[in-house]
Amino acid sequence: MWKKKLKSIQGVSVEVSLENKWAIVTSMNTLDENILKEKVKEAGYTVIQIKPYES
């Protein structure tokens, strides 16, 4: 369910480790942090940190 919620955000890919308790969400587009946080919350989880990609 968590992966489906995150993937419902258009243009994202998701990598998750349940064992290590993290998820990486990547997108070629700018993401609205509030939408990302809402989808994570809907899936029953809490956002701890959001780090923008730095090239």
Summary of the structure (lengths in Angstrom):
residues: 55
radius of gyration: 10.6
end to end distance: 30.9
largest distance: 31.0
contacts: 108
relative contact order: 0.24
helix: 29%
strand: 22%
